[in-house]
Structure formats: C-alpha cells, structure tokens
Amino acid sequence: MLKVFVAYVLFASALTMFVIYKYFRFFFWRKTEGEILDKRVERVKEIIKYETYNPVIEYKYQVDGKEYISNRIFITPFESDYNTAEKIINDFNDKKVVVYYNPLNPSESILKRNLHAGMVVMLIALIGIMLPFLYQAFVEVTGIGTSKEDIAFFVRNLLHSLFDN
C-alpha cells in the first residue's frame, strides 16, 4: 500500500511540476522587437449572462530572419470585462513592442511576461489540491504521527536546527 501511495505522490508531484513549468516557462524565453499590426477588443461568445471580452493585439516579429505573426498577449488565454481588456490594449501605445518568444519554437510568443489573476487562481487551486497529499507523504516519510503536538515538536526542532547555527 505504501508503494502505491508513494507512486501516486511522485506522479502528482511530476504533474504539478509540469503544470508549473508550462505556465512559467516564458521566464526563460528570449526577446526581440516586434511591430503592432492591429489592436482591438473582441466580445467572447456568451456562455452565461455575464459578458466577457478578449484583448487582441496582432503583431509581427522576426527571429533569425524569419517573420512570424501572433496575437498572444499572455501565456494563457485571458478574458475579462470590457474596461480591463481595453486597458490592456491601451498599455501598448507605441507601434514597436517587445516580443518574448520560445527559442525552441519561435512561432510561440507573448507580449507580457507577468501573471494575471487566472494564473494565480489556478496555482492556488493546484496547491490546495496537492497539500493534503504532500502532508500525507510528509507523515509517511518522516514517521511522525498526525497529532498536533508531534508536528509542532518536529517543526520547532527543525527551526532551531536551522537558525541556532
């Protein structure tokens, strides 16, 4: 039973690391100069009564002499209210923009290398889902019982060993 649990924790941890890599790989991308071709706010198909909008900025850029055209602003899709979408496209006043591109696949690019609320919510949900499993793995590996006193004793000793040196 312990082997199955450890295998599950390893699988879940690998999946978590993959998701984190997928959403934060853009920090390692290269940058180049691009040119804005078009800016607009598009209404997203109505799924519920609340209307959402997508900021669209079409731009072109070159990598190693080859020209690419893209319209991705963030690494993940972004939908919001009209005013937020309009504010995002208005942040790009100049015709020239910095484009971040994947050096392994230059056709993959973005304009903003920062997090938006959707990504933060996804990370919080992912961490919330993983915490019970990580706690159980911690208990299994360390052999510490699940009582609050045992955990407090372990944490206290760990902190003392880190900061008393």
Backbone bond lengths (Angstrom), bond angles and torsions (degrees), N, CA, C in turn:
res aa  C-N    CA-C-N  psi(-1)  N-CA   C-N-CA  omega(-1)  CA-C   N-CA-C  phi
1 M - - - 1.454 - - 1.534 110.54 -
2 L 1.323 116.11 -39.65 1.464 120.30 179.96 1.524 110.68 -63.26
3 K 1.343 117.42 -38.15 1.468 120.88 179.81 1.527 110.68 -64.28
4 V 1.307 117.10 -40.18 1.463 120.70 179.09 1.532 109.72 -65.22
5 F 1.343 115.84 -42.19 1.459 119.79 179.65 1.528 111.02 -64.21
6 V 1.314 117.40 -45.12 1.469 121.60 179.04 1.524 109.98 -62.72
7 A 1.334 117.53 -41.06 1.461 120.77 177.93 1.529 110.29 -62.51
8 Y 1.327 116.17 -40.60 1.464 119.32 178.78 1.525 111.04 -64.66
9 V 1.331 117.17 -45.15 1.467 120.94 179.95 1.519 110.26 -62.33
10 L 1.333 117.41 -40.98 1.463 120.05 177.92 1.531 111.19 -64.34
11 F 1.335 116.40 -42.34 1.461 120.32 177.95 1.529 110.71 -63.46
12 A 1.325 117.04 -46.93 1.466 120.88 -179.56 1.531 110.59 -63.88
13 S 1.312 117.59 -38.13 1.464 121.04 178.28 1.524 110.57 -66.67
14 A 1.328 117.23 -42.21 1.466 120.60 177.91 1.526 110.23 -63.50
15 L 1.319 117.24 -41.76 1.455 120.95 178.17 1.534 110.46 -63.28
16 T 1.316 116.77 -42.07 1.459 121.04 177.88 1.522 111.04 -62.14
17 M 1.314 116.62 -44.43 1.469 120.10 179.50 1.531 110.48 -63.74
18 F 1.327 117.17 -37.71 1.460 120.24 177.95 1.528 110.90 -63.51
19 V 1.324 116.68 -44.57 1.462 120.46 179.78 1.527 110.06 -63.68
20 I 1.320 117.01 -44.13 1.468 120.15 178.42 1.524 109.78 -62.22
21 Y 1.333 117.66 -44.37 1.465 120.35 176.86 1.524 110.82 -59.47
22 K 1.327 116.55 -45.26 1.467 121.33 -176.91 1.521 111.32 -59.42
23 Y 1.337 116.72 -38.72 1.447 120.11 -177.04 1.524 114.02 -89.47
24 F 1.336 118.87 -12.34 1.462 120.35 -178.53 1.517 113.76 -122.14
25 R 1.322 117.64 8.81 1.457 120.78 -179.02 1.517 111.98 -65.87
26 F 1.320 117.04 -21.38 1.463 120.23 -177.39 1.519 112.57 -65.66
27 F 1.318 118.90 -15.83 1.464 121.04 176.91 1.529 111.22 -66.24
28 F 1.323 118.04 -18.32 1.454 122.67 -178.68 1.528 112.53 -102.36
29 W 1.316 117.12 2.93 1.454 120.45 -178.40 1.522 111.00 -76.99
30 R 1.312 115.54 156.65 1.460 122.04 177.32 1.518 109.54 -87.37
31 K 1.322 115.43 165.26 1.458 117.93 178.27 1.513 110.84 -123.16
32 T 1.308 113.61 152.85 1.457 122.27 177.71 1.520 107.42 -146.78
33 E 1.312 116.37 171.84 1.460 120.44 178.28 1.517 109.55 -92.23
34 G 1.326 114.91 139.01 1.453 120.38 178.07 1.517 110.84 -129.26
35 E 1.309 114.95 175.47 1.461 120.79 -179.35 1.522 109.29 -129.80
36 I 1.321 115.96 131.45 1.464 120.96 179.29 1.520 109.74 -74.86
37 L 1.321 115.34 130.31 1.460 121.77 177.55 1.528 112.11 -98.81
38 D 1.349 116.09 -36.29 1.461 120.61 -176.34 1.525 109.42 -158.93
39 K 1.345 115.68 145.57 1.468 121.87 175.33 1.519 107.99 -133.54
40 R 1.340 115.61 135.05 1.458 119.09 177.94 1.528 109.86 -163.11
41 V 1.327 114.51 165.07 1.457 121.75 173.89 1.514 106.75 -112.65
42 E 1.340 116.47 124.93 1.464 120.99 179.85 1.516 110.27 -110.84
43 R 1.312 114.66 139.63 1.460 120.02 175.57 1.522 108.42 -78.56
44 V 1.318 115.92 130.40 1.458 121.69 178.65 1.523 108.19 -81.54
45 K 1.320 115.71 146.71 1.466 120.06 179.48 1.525 109.54 -51.58
46 E 1.321 115.59 132.23 1.461 120.51 -176.49 1.525 110.95 -72.77
47 I 1.316 115.50 119.98 1.458 121.07 177.10 1.523 109.18 -100.51
48 I 1.322 114.21 -41.21 1.461 120.34 175.16 1.525 106.98 -125.01
49 K 1.281 117.60 -175.01 1.464 120.71 -177.10 1.526 112.91 -67.33
50 Y 1.314 117.75 -23.93 1.459 121.67 -179.36 1.523 109.81 -75.67
51 E 1.322 117.67 127.22 1.457 121.66 -179.28 1.528 109.92 -85.50
52 T 1.315 116.78 134.52 1.458 120.89 175.21 1.521 109.41 -121.72
53 Y 1.319 114.19 155.16 1.461 120.94 -176.42 1.511 109.92 -131.43
54 N 1.311 114.01 153.61 1.449 121.57 -178.34 1.527 108.71 -120.14
55 P 1.349 117.83 122.79 1.459 118.13 173.89 1.528 109.14 -74.56
56 V 1.330 117.15 132.76 1.461 121.11 -178.65 1.528 108.12 -124.24
57 I 1.312 115.45 122.67 1.456 121.18 173.92 1.520 106.26 -127.38
58 E 1.315 115.47 112.46 1.459 119.95 177.70 1.528 107.51 -92.00
59 Y 1.322 116.18 131.97 1.460 120.30 -176.92 1.520 110.18 -144.12
60 K 1.342 114.32 159.72 1.459 119.50 176.02 1.524 108.27 -123.97
61 Y 1.333 114.60 154.15 1.461 121.22 -179.69 1.517 108.23 -155.76
62 Q 1.319 115.65 164.53 1.467 120.34 179.89 1.515 110.21 -122.90
63 V 1.332 114.76 142.12 1.464 122.46 173.45 1.523 106.39 -135.94
64 D 1.309 115.94 123.42 1.467 122.19 -179.27 1.530 112.23 51.52
65 G 1.332 115.74 41.37 1.452 120.64 176.51 1.517 115.69 80.29
66 K 1.318 117.94 -3.64 1.464 120.81 179.68 1.530 108.99 -103.09
67 E 1.327 116.46 135.38 1.461 121.09 -178.19 1.528 110.92 -92.65
68 Y 1.332 114.49 138.75 1.463 121.79 178.38 1.520 108.49 -126.62
69 I 1.329 116.11 151.72 1.465 122.69 174.89 1.525 107.05 -126.57
70 S 1.339 115.64 134.61 1.454 120.68 -179.45 1.526 109.32 -145.78
71 N 1.332 115.76 169.03 1.463 120.48 175.22 1.535 111.56 -138.27
72 R 1.320 116.64 17.73 1.464 120.11 178.95 1.521 109.58 -83.58
73 I 1.321 115.21 129.72 1.461 120.36 176.94 1.526 109.24 -97.09
74 F 1.338 116.19 -51.36 1.467 122.72 -179.99 1.524 109.25 -108.81
75 I 1.319 116.34 167.14 1.464 121.46 178.69 1.532 110.73 -68.31
76 T 1.322 117.64 -28.34 1.458 121.98 179.10 1.532 109.03 -115.25
77 P 1.318 118.07 159.13 1.470 119.84 176.73 1.532 110.50 -59.75
78 F 1.313 115.90 148.25 1.461 121.18 -177.35 1.512 109.96 -133.88
79 E 1.324 115.97 123.94 1.451 122.63 174.80 1.518 107.80 -129.81
80 S 1.329 115.97 145.40 1.452 119.78 -178.36 1.519 108.99 -159.06
81 D 1.338 115.27 -169.69 1.450 119.36 174.08 1.527 109.34 -75.73
82 Y 1.307 116.85 167.63 1.456 121.42 -174.54 1.530 112.25 -60.39
83 N 1.338 117.24 -44.74 1.465 120.56 -176.84 1.529 112.07 -62.82
84 T 1.314 117.69 -40.42 1.465 120.79 178.65 1.519 110.46 -66.90
85 A 1.315 116.94 -43.78 1.466 120.28 178.95 1.526 110.70 -62.26
86 E 1.320 116.06 -41.22 1.470 119.99 178.55 1.526 111.03 -66.08
87 K 1.325 117.47 -39.60 1.473 121.25 178.15 1.528 110.48 -61.63
88 I 1.313 117.32 -39.75 1.466 120.58 -179.98 1.524 110.75 -63.04
89 I 1.327 117.36 -46.60 1.473 117.45 -179.05 1.524 111.37 -70.98
90 N 1.337 117.68 -28.87 1.466 120.07 178.58 1.527 112.36 -74.50
91 D 1.334 117.71 -15.36 1.471 120.88 174.64 1.529 110.97 -66.46
92 F 1.317 116.69 -18.66 1.463 122.14 179.91 1.522 108.78 -103.70
93 N 1.341 115.69 80.68 1.470 121.33 -176.76 1.520 112.44 -81.80
94 D 1.324 116.41 -34.56 1.457 119.99 -177.44 1.517 110.95 -80.09
95 K 1.303 115.42 159.90 1.464 121.23 175.05 1.529 110.34 -73.74
96 K 1.343 116.05 -30.69 1.468 122.07 179.56 1.526 109.89 -90.93
97 V 1.333 116.03 139.57 1.465 121.40 179.22 1.521 109.47 -137.53
98 V 1.328 114.94 158.39 1.459 120.69 171.79 1.519 107.38 -87.69
99 V 1.312 116.42 126.90 1.457 122.57 -179.92 1.527 107.87 -112.79
100 Y 1.323 116.42 128.97 1.463 121.87 175.41 1.521 107.21 -99.65
101 Y 1.336 115.99 126.64 1.468 119.49 -176.04 1.527 110.16 -128.11
102 N 1.306 114.18 153.74 1.460 122.32 178.39 1.532 107.97 -76.99
103 P 1.345 118.59 117.51 1.468 119.19 -178.45 1.532 113.05 -65.08
104 L 1.327 117.68 -22.01 1.464 120.74 178.42 1.526 112.14 -84.83
105 N 1.333 116.40 -20.40 1.467 122.40 179.01 1.528 107.44 -148.24
106 P 1.335 118.07 82.94 1.467 120.89 -173.21 1.527 115.29 -59.81
107 S 1.325 118.68 -15.71 1.464 119.45 177.51 1.529 111.25 -73.26
108 E 1.321 117.59 -13.36 1.469 122.59 178.32 1.525 108.06 -93.44
109 S 1.328 116.48 118.23 1.459 119.82 -175.61 1.525 110.87 -148.07
110 I 1.345 114.80 163.41 1.465 122.67 175.63 1.523 108.78 -145.28
111 L 1.320 115.61 164.65 1.462 120.80 176.87 1.518 113.23 -103.04
112 K 1.328 117.65 -28.96 1.467 121.02 -178.08 1.522 109.60 -119.84
113 R 1.344 114.92 127.20 1.466 120.02 178.88 1.522 111.00 -102.10
114 N 1.290 118.07 40.14 1.449 119.78 178.38 1.522 110.29 -122.58
115 L 1.309 115.28 168.35 1.459 120.78 -178.66 1.517 109.73 -85.02
116 H 1.310 116.41 147.97 1.451 120.30 170.39 1.521 108.12 -118.11
117 A 1.301 116.58 170.09 1.463 122.04 -172.10 1.527 112.84 -55.62
118 G 1.321 118.03 -37.50 1.462 120.60 179.92 1.523 112.24 -61.27
119 M 1.325 116.33 -38.42 1.462 120.08 179.00 1.528 110.78 -69.10
120 V 1.327 116.85 -39.30 1.463 120.80 179.47 1.523 110.27 -64.66
121 V 1.321 116.77 -43.44 1.471 120.77 178.08 1.522 110.25 -61.34
122 M 1.332 117.04 -42.24 1.462 120.84 179.03 1.527 110.72 -61.71
123 L 1.323 117.36 -42.75 1.465 120.17 179.71 1.522 111.96 -66.20
124 I 1.316 116.94 -41.79 1.465 120.19 178.35 1.524 109.85 -62.15
125 A 1.321 117.36 -42.96 1.464 120.74 178.27 1.525 111.06 -63.38
126 L 1.327 116.29 -43.27 1.461 120.65 179.91 1.522 111.20 -62.86
127 I 1.313 116.63 -44.20 1.474 120.36 178.64 1.521 109.90 -65.82
128 G 1.332 116.70 -41.29 1.462 120.09 178.70 1.518 112.62 -61.39
129 I 1.323 115.97 -36.87 1.460 119.71 178.30 1.525 110.62 -70.84
130 M 1.332 116.86 -37.80 1.464 120.85 -175.88 1.529 114.00 -78.98
131 L 1.332 118.90 -26.10 1.470 120.66 -174.23 1.529 114.35 -55.77
132 P 1.325 120.22 -46.76 1.471 117.88 179.33 1.539 112.83 -60.79
133 F 1.321 116.49 -36.99 1.462 119.68 179.62 1.528 111.04 -70.65
134 L 1.330 116.62 -40.75 1.460 119.40 177.89 1.524 111.15 -65.87
135 Y 1.328 116.25 -38.47 1.465 119.70 176.51 1.527 110.50 -62.14
136 Q 1.330 116.47 -45.73 1.463 119.94 179.63 1.520 110.98 -63.26
137 A 1.325 117.34 -39.71 1.459 120.87 177.39 1.522 110.24 -63.42
138 F 1.326 116.77 -41.33 1.456 121.68 177.45 1.527 110.54 -59.37
139 V 1.319 116.53 -45.74 1.461 121.17 179.95 1.526 110.52 -64.10
140 E 1.344 117.61 -43.20 1.457 121.61 -179.33 1.528 111.88 -65.35
141 V 1.323 116.69 -43.73 1.465 120.66 -175.22 1.525 111.44 -73.31
142 T 1.333 116.93 -43.41 1.468 119.38 -176.54 1.522 112.76 -81.77
143 G 1.306 117.69 -20.63 1.455 120.58 -179.08 1.516 112.77 78.29
144 I 1.312 116.25 6.88 1.466 119.75 179.05 1.518 108.48 -75.33
145 G 1.315 116.25 138.47 1.459 120.60 177.28 1.516 110.32 -66.97
146 T 1.307 115.39 174.54 1.458 119.02 -175.61 1.528 112.85 -93.03
147 S 1.307 118.13 8.53 1.465 118.33 -179.80 1.523 110.13 -75.32
148 K 1.315 115.56 151.38 1.464 120.75 -179.67 1.529 111.14 -62.87
149 E 1.297 116.69 -35.30 1.466 120.45 -178.67 1.528 111.06 -65.42
150 D 1.338 117.11 -42.12 1.464 120.44 178.97 1.528 111.15 -63.81
151 I 1.315 116.21 -42.99 1.464 120.19 179.92 1.525 110.13 -66.67
152 A 1.324 117.41 -43.79 1.467 120.79 178.91 1.525 110.65 -61.47
153 F 1.330 117.47 -40.68 1.457 121.40 178.53 1.528 111.05 -63.01
154 F 1.329 116.07 -43.95 1.462 120.16 179.12 1.532 111.40 -63.60
155 V 1.324 117.04 -46.63 1.470 121.04 -179.36 1.514 110.39 -63.48
156 R 1.321 117.51 -42.38 1.469 120.79 179.07 1.521 110.16 -60.39
157 N 1.320 117.88 -47.56 1.466 120.82 179.66 1.534 111.68 -64.08
158 L 1.314 115.89 -38.82 1.463 119.43 177.83 1.532 111.42 -63.01
159 L 1.329 115.93 -46.19 1.474 119.93 179.49 1.523 111.57 -64.38
160 H 1.335 117.07 -40.64 1.465 119.73 177.17 1.508 111.48 -62.95
161 S 1.316 116.88 -40.10 1.478 119.41 -179.29 1.520 110.74 -68.85
162 L 1.334 117.98 -30.29 1.465 120.26 179.13 1.511 113.08 -77.86
163 F 1.326 117.66 -38.86 1.456 120.83 -170.97 1.525 115.21 -105.28
164 D 1.306 118.42 -9.02 1.467 119.51 179.56 1.512 113.13 -87.38
165 N 1.318 117.79 -7.76 1.481 120.40 -179.18 1.487 112.09 -83.10
